[in-house]
């Protein structure tokens, strides 16, 4: 598997997010188990998930989900269009969340990591973490369901 840098334009050729919901900036590393992404969209005052000007830490789950979606697309067999595959988050478990906002404090670039810890018949288990320079916003595990996609 490759570990090359992947730009935002390449990311969004792989997953179906569009417009302002394109939250990731880049994939800085990936292999068959791990993906590391970066994002600074949480600094945008027009972020689509803001509520009364605040961007809650709960929205870090969307950053993790997008990173996992990109990772899954990178693992697809050659010739499959990853944007056409039905893949969704089945559950989040053991989630630990910072009680503040994503743009709190130094507003450093977000680091999003996701590690595939198990393959299932129709999906994967991942551990994930969304953090900035000095603060972990969210970490936990998720089951990603991908009917008809071999692990």
Residue pairs with C-beta under 8 A, 6 or more apart in sequence:
1 30
1 31
1 32
1 74
1 75
2 30
2 31
2 74
3 29
3 30
3 31
5 26
5 27
5 28
6 26
6 27
6 30
6 70
7 26
8 22
8 24
8 25
8 26
11 22
11 24
11 26
11 27
11 70
12 18
12 22
13 83
14 69
14 70
14 73
14 74
14 82
14 83
15 66
15 69
15 70
15 73
15 82
15 83
16 83
17 23
17 66
17 69
19 48
20 44
20 46
20 47
20 48
21 48
22 41
23 39
23 41
23 42
23 62
23 63
23 66
24 37
24 38
24 39
24 41
24 63
24 66
24 67
24 70
24 112
25 37
25 38
25 39
25 40
25 41
25 109
26 37
26 38
27 35
27 36
27 37
27 67
27 70
28 36
28 37
28 38
29 35
29 36
30 36
30 70
30 71
30 74
32 75
32 116
33 115
33 116
34 71
34 113
34 114
34 115
34 116
35 67
35 68
35 70
35 71
35 74
35 113
35 114
36 111
36 112
36 113
37 63
37 66
37 67
37 70
37 111
37 112
37 113
38 109
38 110
38 111
38 112
39 63
39 109
39 110
39 112
40 109
40 110
41 47
42 55
42 59
42 63
42 102
42 103
42 107
42 110
43 103
43 107
45 53
47 55
49 55
49 56
49 59
49 62
54 101
55 101
55 102
55 103
56 101
56 102
57 97
57 98
57 99
57 100
57 101
57 102
57 137
57 138
58 97
58 138
59 102
60 97
60 102
60 110
60 130
60 137
60 138
61 92
61 95
61 130
61 138
63 110
63 112
63 130
64 112
64 114
64 128
64 129
64 130
64 138
64 142
65 89
65 142
66 112
67 112
67 113
67 114
67 128
68 89
68 114
68 124
68 126
68 128
68 142
68 144
69 87
71 114
71 116
71 126
72 82
72 85
72 87
72 124
72 144
72 146
72 149
73 82
73 83
73 85
76 82
76 85
76 149
77 150
85 146
85 148
85 149
86 146
86 147
86 148
87 123
87 144
87 145
87 146
87 149
88 144
88 145
89 142
89 143
89 144
89 145
90 123
90 142
90 143
90 144
90 145
91 142
91 143
92 140
92 141
92 142
93 140
93 141
93 142
93 143
94 140
94 141
95 138
95 139
95 140
96 136
96 138
96 139
96 140
97 137
97 138
98 104
98 135
98 136
98 137
98 138
102 110
102 137
104 135
105 132
105 134
105 135
106 132
106 133
106 134
107 132
108 132
108 133
108 134
109 132
109 133
110 130
110 131
110 132
110 137
111 129
111 130
111 131
111 132
112 128
112 129
112 130
113 128
113 129
114 126
114 127
114 128
114 129
115 126
115 127
115 128
116 124
116 125
116 126
117 125
117 126
117 127
117 141
118 124
118 125
119 125
119 151
120 143
120 151
121 151
122 145
122 146
122 147
122 148
122 149
122 151
123 143
123 144
123 145
123 146
123 149
123 151
124 143
124 144
124 146
124 151
125 141
125 142
125 143
125 144
126 141
126 142
126 144
127 139
127 140
127 141
128 138
128 139
128 140
128 141
128 142
129 136
129 138
129 139
130 136
130 137
130 138
130 139
131 137
